[in-house]
Every structure is written in structure tokens, then in C-alpha cells.
């Protein structure tokens, strides 16, 4: 999981503007014990998670589920032909990027780049793909670190971004949709973690496979991205733009395991 129990509590405290002292009292812990819980995800004694959740605006039952070890089910990506998740690591941080393609035309799209281009380049070469599009969920370094090399290698690939300062031909436009062979790609604005935060929805898969939502850092399995721009906006946009998708939609986050809309509605303590 991208966030353990302590990460979730720390984020929720920041969102609700609750001090460590107040949170510790609600949980029945000392501030030192709360600090250790937030740092490691482990507590030396059982905290009162229901009271703590009520104070910081989380769902108590779902928070207990996280503490009990809830994980999303492992996903069989063979259902979606063709979809690959590539994880690269640098500076102690693992980040996901995604490649999708039409199995007939071999036209491909890349969603974020991760830290390094090598694994993406290798996959494109091995599968004999033509990279047509690069979609950026947001401009934080870990998500775009390899963008320069990708653009150098594939100069004809069209770049798509939610950044207001991007060149006009690269900016996502309302009601835009892109065809990638038989696949159809649309977008929804999901700012809050980042001003340019964008979720991309991929639909019309072979054999009626569920929609895929590439969400960047808006949503993680059991958690959500830090509200760098605005906590309230970040939470609102996840509710409005991601959790309204069909329950079986595959959620592809920028960090951590893949999940579904149904799993997040049932288990994510922020919602």
C-alpha cells in the first residue's frame, strides 16, 4: 500500500487541521505514541480509532479495516487487452506509469513516464508499438522525470496535459476525446493534490472489459494524495469525478496497488 495507517491519520489531521495533542487524546495515546503510529503505522497499544476517526473526518469502520490489514484484490491485467503497469524507483520512491495499446493497430499511449524511460522503451520495442500519445496526470517530478527522453525518442507522440501554462496544442480541452485504435480516452479534471491534476478514462475495451481510470495521485488504494493545493478540493474532486465512475472501473494510481471504484467506496476511510 502507498499509505499505511499512520500516513492516513497524519493526512486526515492535516485536512481537518487537528493538532497532534488533540488527536492523541481522542485516540487514548500520548503524543509520543501518536507520533510513532504516524511514522510507522504501528501502535504499541490499541488506539481508539473510532474516536480519532470522528475527530479528523474519517470513516471509523473503514479506518479499522485498514488497521486490520485490508488490501485491494490482486488484479489480472489480462482482462484489459492491452494494459501494462510499469513501476520505477528513485530517491526511495516508487511510482507507476501505464502503457495501453490497441491490439490490432498497435497504436499506444503512455500515461506519465515514471523516473526512467528504459522500461517503457523496452516494452514499446518488444511489442512493436507505435507511441501516439503521452498523457500527464500532473507535473510532479516523479511522474514526468523521463518525459524529456520519451519525447526525444518519440517526437511524433502528442503530449496531453492539464497544465494551464502548457502550449495550446498540448492542453486538455473540455469534452476532448482521443481514439487509440478501438479504445477511447477522455479526461476529468481532478485538482487538489496538484493544480494540473487530471484523471484519464480509457473505455471501449475488447470483450467489454471495465473502464480504466488513470488517476495520478488523486486517489490511492485506501487513501488519497496530499492536498498540496487544497485538501477540500482534492477530496471533492475524487468524490465527483472518480467515485462516480462505474463500480467495476479499474483505478490505476500513481503509487501503490491497483484498485477499483467499488473497493474504494467500500474501504477508503476518506470517503
N, C-alpha and C positions, 0 to 999 in steps of 0.2 A: 504494500500500500504506500502511496505517496505520503500520506499523513497518518501518524499514529494518534492514539487517544490524546496525548498531551498536546500535539500540534493543533488538534481540533479545538481543545479547550482554550489554548492560547489565542487562536484566531477568533474564537467566539468572544473572548474577553475584549479583544481589540475592537471587534464590531460593536459590542454593547457598551464600550467604554467603562468597563468594570475593573476596579483595582485588584491587584493580587491579594491584598488583605481581605477585601470583601468576598472574593471568590473562595479563598482559603476557609473563611468562617462558614460559608454556605456548605462547603464540601466536608467540613469537620476535620480539616487538616491545618497544620501550621503553614506559614508562608514558605518555609524551607521545604516542607513536604510537597506543597503545591508546585514549587519551582522544580523539584526533582521529577514530579509527574509530568510537567510540561516539557521538560528536557528529554526524558527517556521514554515516556509513555507508560511507565511502571510506577506503582504506588506501594509504599511499604505497609500501608494499611488500607482497608476498603474505604474509599471516599463515598460521600453521599452524592452520587451522580445526579439523582433526580432533583435535589435542591439546587445543585450547581447549574444544571441544565436550565432550570426555571429562571435563574438569575441572569444567565448570559444569553438567553433566547434560543436555546437548542431544544430538540425533542428528546425528553428524558429516556423514553423507551429505546429509541434508536441509538442514543449515546451508550446505553447499557449494552446494546448489541455490538457496538464497536469494541467496547471493553471486553466483551465475551469472545472476540476474535472473528467477527463477521468478515467475510471476503466475498467479492462477486464470483459467480461461477466462471470456470475457465471457458474461454470462447474458442470455438472451432472456426477459424477464419476460412476454412474450405467452403463454408456456406456462401461466402461472398466471392464470386469469381470476377475479377481478381483483386485482392486486397492484401497488403503486407504492412506490418508494423516493424519499423527499424528503430532500435534504441542505441544511442551513442552516449558515452560518458566522458566528462571532463570536469576538472575543478570540483570533484566529489559530487557532481550532479548528473543523473541520468535523465535523458529527455527522449521523447518519442517523436518520430515523424512517420508519415504514411505515404505509401505509393499505391495508387489504384490504376487499373487499366482495363480497356475493353479487350476481351479475349479474342475477338475476331480481327479488329483493325490494328491492335497492338498500340493504340494511342494511349498515352499515360499522363497522369497528373501526380505531382508531388505536393504534399501538404506539410509545410515547414521543412526545414533542412536538417535540424539537429546540429550537433557540434562539428561533424565532419562529413564530407561528400562521398568518401570512399565506398561505404556500403550501398549507397543509393546508385552510384555509378556502376558498381558491380552487378546489382540487380537489373538495372536497365540493359546492360550489355548481355547478361546471361539470358534474359527473357526476350531479347531482341525487340525492345520497346522504342517508341518514338515519344520523347517527353514533349508534350504540347503546352502544359500549363504548370505553373508553380503558384500555389495558394498559401498566403501567410496568415496565420491566425492572430498574431500580434508580433511586434517588433523587438521583443526582449532578446538579448544576445544568444541565449541557449537555443532559441528557436530559429535563428537566422544566421548562425555563425558560419555556415558553409554556403550562404547564398551567393557570395562573390564567385566561388569556384564553380558552383552549379550553373550560374549564368554564363560564365566563361566557356564551359563545356557544351552548353546547350543554348546558344544565343538566340535561337528562334522560339524558345519556350516563352509563353506570355506570362507576365507576373501579375498577380492579383492581390490587393491589399486593402485594408480598411483605413490606412493612414491618410488623414486629410491633407498632409503635405506631399503625398506621392504624386508623380506625374499623372495627368488626367487619364491617360490611356491605361494606367495600372490600378486606378481606384475602382473599388466595387461600387456599382450603381444600383439604386433600388430596383427590385424586380428583375435584376440580371439573372440569366441562367446560361450555363455552358453545356454544350453536348460533347461528350467524350465517347465517340462511337455510340453505343446504345445507352450509355449512362447519362444522367442529367444531374448537374451540380448547381445548387443555389446557395445563397448565404443569408445569415441573420446577424445583425449587429449585437454583440454581447460585450459591451464595455464594462468597466468597473475594476477589473484587475489591471487592464491597460486601456487607454483611450481608444486604441485602434482594434480592440478585441473583436474577433469575428468567428462565428461558427459556420462551417460549411456542411451542407446536407447533400449526400450523394444518394440518388434514387434510381429507379427503373433497372434494378439488378436482374441478371438471369435467374430464372426459376422463382421469381417473386421473393427473393431474399429481402429481409427488412432493410429499411433506410439505415444509412450510416451517418453519424454526426461527428465531425472532427471539431472538437470544442476548444483546443488550446488549453489555457489554464483557467478557463471559466469554471470548470467543474472537474472534480476528481472522484474516483470511487470512494464514497463515504465522506467526502469533504468538498472543499472548493478553494479556488485561488485566493490569495490575499487581496483585500480591497485596496490596492495601491492608489487607485483613482477615487473610488468611493465604495465602501462596504455595502451601503444601502442599494446603490445602483447595481453592483455586482450580483447581489442576491436576487434583486428584482428581475434582472435580465435572464438569469438562469431559470427562474420560475416561468417567465413569459415566453422565452424563446427556445429553451431546450426541453424543459419538463412537460411542455405541451405537445411534443412530438409523440408519435405512436409508441405505446409501452415497449414494444419489441425492438425499437430503434437501438442499434449498437452505438454506444458512446465511446469515442476514441479520444482520450485526454492527452495532454502534453506530457504528463508524468504519471507513472503508476499503471495498474492493470486496466484493461478494457472492462466496460460495464454496460448496463442497459438503462434506458429511461425507467423501466419498471423497477429495477433493483434500486435505483437512486431514490425514487419516490417512496419505496418501502423501507429503506435502510439509512439514508443520508440524514444525519441529525440536524443539518442546517435547513431542511425542507420538510 
